[in-house]
Amino acid sequence: MLTAMTVFIALICVLLMAAVLIQNPKGGGVDSTFGGAQANQMFGAAKSADFIEKATWYLAAALFLLCIITSMMVGGGGEGAEQLLSQ
């Protein structure tokens, strides 16, 4: 189960990096490099920008939750660390 969670975290990290790079900030971006012009023609500039922004927020929230859940699954190691130090 821990391996599956790690794979999900890695997948979400890659998708989040792509979503951040595709966004078109004020100074430009990689948006036009990866077909941003066609996406703007298909969906309209406002709708594609809204979709990418929402996807970024959802991916960031999913990454946060998965990291918290995975750390709970692994355990803090607090008791084990105290036992090792006392020996």
C-alpha positions as CSV (number, residue, x, y, z in Angstrom):
1,M,0.0,0.0,0.0
2,L,2.9,2.3,0.8
3,T,4.3,1.7,-2.6
4,A,1.0,2.6,-4.3
5,M,0.8,5.9,-2.3
6,T,4.4,6.8,-3.3
7,V,3.5,6.2,-7.0
8,F,0.4,8.4,-6.6
9,I,2.5,11.1,-5.0
10,A,5.1,10.9,-7.8
11,L,2.3,11.0,-10.5
12,I,0.6,14.0,-8.9
13,C,4.0,15.8,-8.6
14,V,4.6,15.3,-12.4
15,L,1.1,16.5,-13.2
16,L,1.5,19.5,-10.9
17,M,4.8,20.5,-12.5
18,A,3.1,20.3,-15.9
19,A,0.2,22.4,-14.8
20,V,2.4,25.1,-13.4
21,L,4.6,25.2,-16.5
22,I,1.6,25.3,-18.9
23,Q,0.1,28.4,-17.1
24,N,0.6,31.7,-18.8
25,P,1.9,34.2,-16.3
26,K,2.1,37.9,-17.0
27,G,5.5,37.6,-18.7
28,G,4.7,34.6,-20.9
29,G,5.4,31.0,-20.3
30,V,5.6,27.6,-21.9
31,D,1.9,27.8,-22.8
32,S,2.4,28.4,-26.5
33,T,5.2,25.8,-26.7
34,F,2.9,23.0,-25.8
35,G,0.0,23.9,-28.0
36,G,-1.4,26.6,-25.8
37,A,-2.5,28.6,-28.9
38,Q,-4.6,25.6,-30.1
39,A,-6.1,25.2,-26.6
40,N,-7.1,28.8,-26.5
41,Q,-8.7,28.5,-29.9
42,M,-10.7,25.4,-28.9
43,F,-11.8,26.4,-25.4
44,G,-11.3,30.1,-25.5
45,A,-8.6,31.9,-23.5
46,A,-10.6,32.4,-20.3
47,K,-11.9,28.9,-20.1
48,S,-8.5,27.2,-20.7
49,A,-6.9,29.5,-18.1
50,D,-9.6,28.7,-15.6
51,F,-9.3,25.0,-16.1
52,I,-5.5,25.0,-15.7
53,E,-5.8,27.2,-12.6
54,K,-8.4,24.9,-11.0
55,A,-6.4,21.8,-11.9
56,T,-3.3,23.3,-10.2
57,W,-5.2,23.9,-7.0
58,Y,-6.8,20.5,-7.0
59,L,-3.4,18.8,-7.7
60,A,-1.8,20.8,-4.9
61,A,-4.5,19.9,-2.5
62,A,-4.3,16.2,-3.5
63,L,-0.5,16.2,-3.1
64,F,-0.9,17.8,0.4
65,L,-3.5,15.2,1.5
66,L,-1.6,12.2,0.1
67,C,1.6,13.3,1.9
68,I,-0.2,13.7,5.2
69,I,-1.9,10.3,4.8
70,T,1.3,8.6,3.8
71,S,3.2,10.1,6.8
72,M,0.4,8.7,9.0
73,M,0.8,5.3,7.4
74,V,4.5,5.3,7.9
75,G,4.3,6.5,11.4
76,G,6.2,9.2,13.2
77,G,8.8,6.9,14.7
78,G,8.6,8.9,18.0
79,E,8.4,5.9,20.3
80,G,10.9,3.9,18.4
81,A,13.4,6.8,18.4
82,E,13.0,7.3,22.1
83,Q,13.6,3.6,22.7
84,L,16.7,3.6,20.6
85,L,18.1,6.6,22.4
86,S,17.5,5.1,25.8
87,Q,19.4,2.0,25.1
